[in-house]
Amino acid sequence: MRWIGLVGWVLVWGQDTVWYTVEQVERLFLERNLLLIAQKLRIDAEKALVWQARLWPNPQLTLDQIDIFTRAEGPLPPFLETPRINQIAGNLSQTLLTAGKRLKGVALAEASLRLQEAALAELLRQLRYELRLGVYGLARDQFLISLFVEQAHLLESLAKRYRSLSQSALVPLPEYLRVENLALQVQADLRSVRQRWEEGQHTLRRLLHLEAGSPVVWIDTTGLAAALAQEPPPLDTLLSWVSSRPDVRMAQARREYAVCSWELEKAMAVPNVDALVSYDRLGGYQFPQWGVGFSMALPVFNRNQGRILAARKAAEAAQAEWEAAYLTAQSEVLWAWRNYQVVRSQWEKTDLGLLERYRQAEAAYRENLLAGRVSFLAYVDFFQSYRDLVSKIADLAYAYQAAWNQMAYATGR
């Protein structure tokens, strides 16, 4: 059927055409989609934050009491000799994180990283679902375009023949007008399908980030039916995949993030300790004076109660959202599997050879019509039946491909 579509394309549009298989379209999609590239960069940013969370706080050095107005007769003595007349003091402090704040901060950053990774998988699932629907829609529309172009040319030649016969009063005028009306109906169908096809081209250009002046994409459907006809896994296996579905993983990552945030807020209620080393050159009881000490906040009024409560409620909400996402995913898998079984049953019962037999019968009907062996109304009824068959087979093929895509979307595969 590929040559029919190509001939129809050349006859109707005459533009440059690029042939892609479904696998090639998906590969280009993974390489060129800017949304996926942006999400991957966000993951790299989260990895950098995990690295940052592993670092200890920097020590702090303070120098003060520097006496810049010292007056002395004669030159000043060296700094380290007596008598000491230049005052300077300072201290060095290091913050010691308590209650495992550093490790809990690392756990929070890693939970955020898992959330971004699940977001990438979910974005990929959503875009791939849209991409496959667009590709299957293009395959359906190019099939209809090729047949409608062929039908339009047949009716155009038949209308010319009937026009001359009508002018010679060899056929009634109503029969000629009926042929012209039938030709207009096919042209209307062709216009409608082409508009839908153009919309599919827009979707594909957007997902693949193709330039506006790029050649149009024509889908090579060779082997597509055989790939879709593979036996799907049992329903129990499909349901077991729910826990790894990207949106369920996102809900689980949000739950883990909320729990880690709760643990960190509880740890923040424990004050950190600052270890101090001090030096005073002239202000102490001996010259110079060294000392050690520590400082910490006293948790008298603020023990982080509000943040702890808010984090606990957020963790409970995230748990409820994860359960809802899991149950919704299970229901979607069951729905997609049952819908696929219904469509597949009709697909397997459909004799696709009817289309070719209809094509052959239409040619015989047309020949007998021109020879006067069949009535005009019989030919019109048969031709309309042929048009209906073409549309139904194309819609059934699209429904079968969409049902398979929906099951892959529901399971996250």
C-alpha positions in Angstrom: 0.0 0.0 0.0 3.0 2.3 0.3 3.2 3.1 -3.4 -0.5 4.1 -3.4 0.1 6.6 -0.6 3.1 8.0 -2.4 1.3 8.4 -5.6 -1.6 10.1 -3.8 0.8 12.4 -2.1 2.6 13.4 -5.3 -0.8 13.9 -7.1 -2.3 16.1 -4.3 0.6 18.0 -2.7 3.8 17.4 -4.6 6.0 18.4 -1.6 9.2 16.8 -0.3 8.4 13.8 1.8 10.5 12.0 4.4 9.7 8.4 5.3 10.0 7.4 9.0 9.2 4.2 10.8 7.5 4.3 14.2 10.8 3.4 15.8 12.7 6.1 14.0 10.2 8.7 15.1 10.6 7.7 18.7 14.4 7.8 18.4 14.3 11.3 17.0 11.8 12.3 19.7 14.3 11.2 22.4 17.1 13.0 20.8 15.4 16.3 19.9 12.7 17.0 22.4 13.7 20.1 24.3 11.4 19.5 27.3 13.2 16.2 27.9 16.5 17.9 27.6 15.4 20.6 30.1 14.2 17.9 32.6 17.6 16.1 32.4 19.3 19.4 33.2 17.1 19.7 36.3 18.3 16.2 37.4 21.9 17.4 37.0 21.1 20.4 39.2 19.6 18.1 41.9 22.7 15.9 41.8 24.7 19.1 42.5 22.5 19.9 45.5 23.0 16.4 46.9 26.8 17.1 46.6 26.2 20.4 48.4 24.2 18.8 51.2 27.2 16.5 52.0 29.5 19.4 52.8 30.2 20.6 56.3 29.7 24.3 57.4 32.7 26.5 57.0 34.7 27.6 60.0 34.3 31.3 60.9 37.3 33.6 61.8 36.7 36.9 63.6 39.4 39.6 64.3 38.5 42.6 66.5 39.9 45.1 69.1 42.6 46.1 66.6 44.2 49.2 68.1 45.1 51.4 65.2 45.6 54.6 67.3 48.5 53.4 69.4 50.9 56.2 70.3 54.4 55.6 71.4 57.6 57.6 71.6 60.1 56.3 69.2 59.8 53.4 66.9 57.3 50.7 67.9 58.9 47.4 69.1 58.5 44.2 67.1 55.0 42.7 67.3 56.0 39.6 69.2 58.4 41.3 71.7 57.7 43.1 75.0 56.5 45.5 75.9 53.3 44.7 74.0 51.4 47.8 73.1 49.4 46.7 70.0 46.0 45.2 71.1 44.3 42.6 68.9 41.7 39.9 69.7 40.1 37.2 67.7 38.3 33.9 67.7 37.8 30.9 65.4 34.5 29.0 65.6 33.2 25.9 63.9 29.5 24.9 63.8 28.8 21.3 64.9 25.6 20.1 63.5 23.6 18.1 66.0 20.8 15.5 65.8 22.1 14.2 62.4 21.1 17.3 60.5 23.7 16.8 57.9 22.7 13.2 57.1 19.0 14.2 57.1 19.8 17.0 54.8 21.5 14.6 52.4 18.5 12.3 52.6 16.2 15.2 51.8 18.3 16.2 48.7 18.4 12.6 47.5 14.6 12.4 47.9 14.4 15.6 45.7 16.6 14.0 43.2 14.4 10.9 43.0 11.4 13.2 42.6 13.0 14.9 39.5 14.0 11.5 38.0 10.4 10.3 38.4 9.2 13.6 36.9 11.4 12.9 33.8 10.0 9.5 33.5 6.4 10.9 33.8 7.1 13.6 31.2 8.5 11.0 28.9 5.4 8.8 29.4 3.1 11.7 28.7 4.9 12.9 25.6 5.5 9.4 24.2 1.7 8.7 24.6 0.9 11.9 22.6 3.6 11.1 20.1 2.3 7.6 19.4 -1.2 8.7 19.1 0.0 11.3 16.6 1.9 8.8 14.6 -1.0 6.3 14.5 -3.3 9.1 13.5 -0.9 10.1 10.7 -0.8 6.4 9.6 -4.6 6.3 9.5 -5.0 9.6 7.6 -2.3 8.8 5.0 -4.2 5.5 4.4 -7.4 7.3 3.9 -5.8 10.0 1.8 -4.3 7.5 -0.6 -7.7 5.7 -1.1 -9.7 8.9 -1.3 -7.3 10.3 -3.9 -7.8 7.2 -5.9 -11.6 7.4 -5.5 -11.7 11.1 -6.4 -9.8 10.4 -9.7 -12.2 7.5 -10.5 -15.3 9.7 -9.9 -13.8 12.6 -11.8 -13.3 10.5 -14.9 -16.8 9.0 -14.4 -18.3 12.5 -14.1 -16.6 13.6 -17.3 -18.0 10.6 -19.1 -21.5 11.2 -17.7 -21.3 14.9 -18.6 -20.8 14.1 -22.2 -23.5 11.4 -22.2 -25.9 13.8 -20.5 -25.3 16.4 -23.1 -26.0 13.8 -25.7 -29.2 12.8 -23.8 -27.9 9.3 -23.5 -28.2 9.3 -19.7 -30.7 11.2 -17.6 -29.6 14.5 -16.1 -30.4 13.4 -12.5 -27.9 10.5 -12.8 -25.2 12.9 -14.0 -25.9 15.3 -11.1 -25.8 12.4 -8.7 -22.3 11.4 -9.9 -21.1 15.0 -9.5 -22.6 15.1 -5.9 -20.8 11.8 -5.1 -17.6 13.3 -6.4 -18.0 16.3 -4.2 -18.7 14.1 -1.2 -15.4 12.3 -1.8 -13.6 15.6 -2.2 -15.1 16.8 1.1 -13.9 13.6 2.8 -10.5 14.2 1.4 -10.4 17.8 2.6 -11.5 16.8 6.1 -8.9 14.0 6.3 -6.2 16.3 5.0 -7.0 19.0 7.6 -6.7 16.3 10.3 -3.5 15.1 8.7 -2.0 18.7 8.8 -2.9 18.9 12.5 -1.0 15.6 13.0 2.0 17.1 11.2 1.9 20.1 13.5 1.9 17.8 16.5 4.8 15.8 15.2 6.8 18.9 14.3 6.2 20.2 17.9 7.3 17.0 19.6 10.3 16.4 17.4 11.1 20.1 17.2 11.3 20.1 13.4 11.7 23.4 11.6 8.7 24.8 9.9 10.3 24.4 6.5 11.2 20.7 7.0 9.8 18.1 4.7 6.5 16.5 5.7 6.7 13.2 7.5 5.1 10.1 6.0 4.9 7.1 8.3 6.2 3.7 7.1 3.7 1.2 8.6 5.6 -1.8 7.4 5.6 -4.4 10.2 3.4 -2.2 12.5 0.5 -4.6 12.5 2.7 -7.5 13.3 4.3 -5.6 16.2 0.9 -4.7 17.7 -0.4 -8.2 17.3 1.9 -9.6 20.0 0.3 -11.2 22.9 0.2 -8.8 25.9 1.2 -10.0 29.3 -1.5 -11.4 31.7 -3.5 -8.9 33.7 -1.8 -9.9 37.0 1.6 -9.0 35.4 0.3 -5.7 34.2 -1.1 -4.8 37.6 2.3 -5.7 39.2 3.9 -3.0 37.1 1.8 -0.3 38.7 4.3 0.4 41.5 7.0 1.3 38.9 4.7 3.6 36.9 6.2 7.1 36.7 3.3 9.0 38.3 3.1 6.5 41.2 6.9 6.8 41.6 6.4 10.6 41.7 3.8 10.2 44.4 6.1 7.9 46.3 9.0 10.3 45.9 6.8 13.2 47.3 6.0 11.0 50.2 9.7 10.3 50.9 10.5 13.9 50.5 7.8 14.9 53.0 9.0 12.3 55.5 12.6 13.5 55.1 11.5 17.1 55.5 9.6 16.1 58.7 12.7 14.4 60.1 14.9 17.3 59.3 12.4 19.8 61.0 12.5 17.7 64.1 16.2 17.7 64.1 16.2 21.5 63.7 14.6 21.7 67.1 17.9 20.6 68.6 20.3 23.6 68.6 23.6 23.4 67.0 26.8 23.9 68.9 29.6 26.3 67.9 33.0 25.4 69.2 35.2 28.4 69.9 39.0 29.1 70.1 39.8 32.7 71.2 42.9 34.8 71.4 43.4 38.2 73.2 46.7 39.9 73.1 46.4 42.5 75.8 42.9 42.4 77.2 43.1 39.3 79.4 44.5 38.5 82.8 47.7 37.4 81.1 49.5 38.5 77.9 48.5 36.9 75.5 45.4 35.0 76.6 44.1 31.9 74.8 40.7 30.3 75.5 38.3 27.7 74.3 34.5 27.6 74.6 31.2 26.9 72.9 27.9 28.6 72.2 24.4 27.4 71.5 20.9 28.7 71.3 18.7 27.9 74.2 15.4 26.4 73.0 13.2 28.2 75.4 10.6 29.9 73.2 11.2 28.5 69.7 11.5 24.8 69.5 10.4 24.7 65.8 6.9 23.4 66.9 5.1 25.0 63.9 7.4 23.7 61.2 7.4 20.2 62.8 3.6 20.1 62.8 3.3 21.5 59.2 5.9 18.9 58.0 4.0 16.1 59.7 0.7 17.1 58.1 2.5 17.4 54.7 3.8 13.8 55.2 0.3 12.5 56.0 -1.1 14.3 52.9 1.7 12.9 50.7 0.8 9.4 52.0 -2.8 9.9 51.1 -1.8 11.1 47.6 0.4 8.1 47.1 -2.4 5.7 47.9 -4.8 7.6 45.6 -2.2 7.5 42.8 -1.6 3.8 43.3 -5.4 2.9 43.2 -6.0 5.2 40.2 -3.1 3.5 38.3 -4.5 0.0 39.1 -8.0 1.1 37.8 -6.5 2.6 34.6 -4.5 -0.6 33.9 -7.7 -2.7 34.3 -9.7 -0.3 32.1 -7.0 -0.2 29.4 -6.6 -4.0 29.4 -10.4 -4.6 29.0 -10.7 -1.9 26.3 -7.8 -3.5 24.4 -9.5 -6.9 24.6 -12.7 -5.5 23.1 -10.9 -3.8 20.2 -8.6 -6.7 19.6 -11.5 -9.1 19.4 -13.1 -7.0 16.7 -9.8 -6.5 14.9 -9.1 -10.3 14.7 -12.6 -10.9 13.4 -12.3 -8.3 10.6 -11.3 -9.6 7.2 -8.8 -7.0 5.9 -9.0 -8.7 2.4 -12.4 -7.1 2.0 -10.8 -3.9 1.0 -9.0 -5.3 -1.9 -12.1 -7.3 -3.0 -14.1 -4.1 -2.8 -11.6 -2.4 -5.0 -11.8 -5.1 -7.6 -15.6 -5.2 -7.4 -15.8 -1.4 -7.8 -13.9 -1.6 -11.1 -16.2 -4.3 -12.3 -19.3 -2.3 -11.2 -18.0 0.8 -13.0 -17.4 -1.2 -16.2 -20.8 -2.8 -16.1 -22.4 0.6 -15.4 -20.8 2.2 -18.5 -21.9 -0.9 -20.5 -25.5 -0.6 -19.1 -25.5 -4.0 -17.4 -26.1 -2.6 -13.9 -28.3 0.3 -12.8 -26.9 3.6 -11.7 -28.5 3.4 -8.2 -26.9 0.0 -7.7 -23.5 1.5 -8.5 -24.0 4.5 -6.2 -25.1 2.2 -3.3 -22.1 0.0 -3.8 -19.7 3.0 -4.0 -21.0 4.5 -0.8 -20.7 1.1 0.8 -17.0 1.1 -0.4 -16.4 4.5 1.2 -17.9 3.4 4.5 -15.8 0.3 4.5 -12.6 2.3 4.0 -13.4 4.6 6.8 -14.4 1.8 9.2 -11.3 -0.2 8.6 -9.1 2.9 9.0 -10.9 3.8 12.3 -10.7 0.3 13.5 -6.9 0.1 12.9 -6.5 3.4 14.7 -8.6 2.2 17.6 -6.6 -1.0 17.8 -3.3 1.0 17.8 -4.6 3.5 20.3 -5.8 0.7 22.6 -2.4 -0.8 22.6 -0.8 2.6 23.2 -3.3 3.2 26.1 -2.3 0.0 27.7 1.4 0.9 27.4 0.6 4.3 28.9 -1.4 2.8 31.8 1.4 0.4 32.7 4.2 3.0 32.2 6.0 0.8 29.7 
